[in-house]
């Protein structure tokens, strides 16, 4: 009898309403997407600065929760973040916070407003300060675990943030992971997960390509 094959069941963990491109890409590649949002967001109500020279966004979520004016020089970390802004003056070649900091160059004498999540690695703000900037680091939103989140059956998981990695393991997840970039990779390893691939480019399309490479159809 010929061996039976089935495609891998891949957990898609982005917040509600942000999984469509991943679901479509995985299905087109012959994988089984299993949608399970592990992130939700809420505003912090933090006070905003009144003036700045440069406004930098390292996530699309920060754009959504930014309630201040979109003035001055505006920089975005990648295409997904940029498409939520009316204009962008700087987009790095790689969708990485480190690449954005490098692309901004010499920041001496510049005041940089950095809307961010409540809990975030300090490396980006530190890089801006090292380049000479006065940084207004503003926690405009916090990440929470959806109250009804539970893990369905799956063979592997896609992780697009460190918060998703933490919430996945908090719910008992232990399966192999494909991650969107270096910072998520580091956090997934800290959580004790096996990372089988890192997306390159660090986008939804790159995540689908990495998943397809990591989990080709195999014996059931």
C-alpha positions in Angstrom: 0.0 0.0 0.0 1.3 3.5 -0.9 2.2 5.6 2.1 -0.4 8.2 3.3 0.6 11.8 3.3 -0.9 14.9 4.8 0.3 18.4 4.9 1.5 19.9 8.2 -1.0 21.8 10.5 0.6 25.2 11.0 -0.6 27.4 13.8 -1.0 31.0 12.8 -0.8 33.2 15.8 -1.0 36.9 14.9 -3.7 39.0 16.4 -7.3 38.9 15.2 -7.7 40.3 11.6 -4.0 40.0 10.7 -3.7 36.4 9.6 -5.3 36.6 6.1 -2.1 36.8 4.1 -0.4 34.0 6.1 -3.5 31.8 5.8 -3.7 32.3 2.0 0.0 31.8 1.5 0.2 28.6 3.6 -2.8 27.1 1.9 -1.4 27.9 -1.6 1.8 26.2 -0.5 -0.1 23.0 0.5 0.1 23.5 4.2 -2.9 23.5 6.6 -3.2 26.9 8.4 -4.8 26.7 11.8 -5.7 30.2 13.0 -5.2 30.8 16.7 -4.6 34.5 17.6 -2.3 34.6 20.6 -2.1 38.4 20.9 -4.5 41.2 21.6 -3.7 44.9 22.3 -4.9 47.8 24.4 -3.9 51.4 24.7 -1.8 52.5 27.7 -2.9 56.1 27.8 0.7 57.3 28.1 1.2 61.0 27.6 2.7 62.0 24.3 5.4 64.5 23.7 4.5 67.8 21.9 7.5 68.2 19.7 10.0 66.1 17.9 12.2 66.1 14.7 11.8 62.4 13.8 8.9 60.1 14.4 9.9 56.4 14.1 7.6 53.3 14.0 8.9 49.8 14.5 5.6 48.1 14.2 2.2 48.5 12.5 0.5 48.2 15.9 2.4 51.3 17.1 0.9 53.2 14.2 -2.6 52.0 15.1 -2.3 53.2 18.7 -0.5 56.5 17.9 -2.9 59.3 18.6 -0.5 62.2 18.0 0.0 64.1 14.8 2.0 62.6 11.9 4.5 65.4 11.6 8.2 65.8 11.0 10.4 63.3 9.4 8.7 59.9 9.5 10.5 56.5 9.4 9.0 53.0 9.3 10.6 49.7 9.9 9.1 47.8 6.9 6.4 47.7 4.2 3.6 46.5 6.5 4.2 49.4 8.9 4.6 51.9 6.1 1.3 51.0 4.4 -0.5 52.2 7.5 1.0 55.7 7.3 0.0 58.5 4.9 3.6 59.1 4.1 7.0 57.7 4.9 10.3 59.5 4.5 12.6 56.6 5.3 12.2 52.8 4.9 15.3 50.6 5.5 16.3 47.9 3.0 15.7 45.2 5.6 12.5 45.2 7.8 14.6 45.2 11.1 14.8 47.7 13.9 18.6 47.5 13.7 18.5 48.3 10.0 16.2 51.2 10.7 18.5 52.6 13.3 21.4 52.3 11.0 19.5 53.9 8.1 18.7 56.9 10.3 22.4 57.6 10.6 23.9 60.5 12.6 21.2 61.8 15.0 23.2 64.4 16.9 20.9 67.3 17.9 17.8 65.4 16.8 14.8 64.7 19.0 13.3 61.3 18.1 9.8 60.2 19.1 9.5 56.4 19.3 6.0 55.0 19.9 6.3 51.4 21.1 4.8 48.5 23.0 4.9 48.7 26.8 7.3 45.8 27.0 10.1 45.9 24.4 13.8 45.2 24.1 15.8 48.4 24.8 18.2 47.8 21.9 16.5 50.1 19.4 16.2 53.1 21.7 19.8 52.5 22.8 21.0 52.5 19.2 19.2 55.8 18.6 20.9 57.3 21.7 24.2 56.0 20.6 23.8 57.9 17.3 23.3 61.1 19.3 19.5 61.4 19.5 17.4 62.6 22.4 14.8 59.8 22.5 11.2 60.2 23.6 10.3 56.5 24.1 6.5 56.3 24.5 4.7 53.1 25.4 1.4 53.6 23.5 0.1 50.1 23.7 0.4 46.8 25.7 0.2 43.3 24.5 -2.2 40.9 26.2 -3.2 37.2 25.8 -6.7 36.9 24.6 -8.8 35.6 27.5 -10.3 32.7 25.5 -7.0 31.6 23.8 -6.4 27.8 23.7 -4.1 25.8 21.5 -5.7 23.5 18.9 -3.9 20.5 17.4 -1.0 21.5 15.3 2.4 20.3 14.0 4.3 23.6 14.1 3.8 27.3 14.8 4.5 30.6 13.1 5.7 33.3 15.4 5.9 36.9 14.3 6.9 38.5 17.7 8.5 37.7 21.0 5.1 38.3 22.7 3.6 35.5 20.6 6.4 33.2 21.6 5.9 33.9 25.3 2.1 33.4 25.0 2.5 30.2 23.0 4.7 28.6 25.7 2.5 30.0 28.4 -0.4 28.0 27.0 1.8 24.9 26.9 3.0 25.0 23.3 6.2 23.1 22.6 6.1 22.4 18.9 8.8 23.5 16.4 8.6 27.1 15.4 9.2 29.2 12.3 9.9 32.8 13.3 9.8 36.2 11.5 13.2 37.6 12.4 16.2 37.7 14.8 14.6 39.2 17.8 11.7 36.7 17.7 14.2 34.0 17.2 16.1 35.0 20.4 12.9 35.1 22.4 11.6 31.8 21.1 14.9 30.2 22.2 14.6 31.8 25.6 11.2 30.2 25.8 12.7 26.8 25.2 11.3 26.4 21.7 13.0 24.7 18.7 13.3 27.2 15.9 13.5 25.4 12.6 13.6 28.4 10.3 13.9 32.2 10.3 12.1 34.2 7.6 14.2 36.1 5.1 12.9 38.6 4.2 11.3 39.4 7.6 7.8 39.7 6.2 4.6 37.7 6.0 5.8 36.4 2.6 9.1 35.5 4.0 7.4 33.7 6.9 5.3 31.6 4.4 8.4 30.7 2.4 10.3 29.7 5.5 7.4 27.5 6.7 7.1 25.9 3.2 10.8 25.0 3.3 10.7 23.7 6.9 7.5 21.7 6.6 7.1 20.0 3.2 4.3 17.4 3.0 5.4 14.1 4.6 4.1 10.9 6.0 1.1 11.2 8.3 
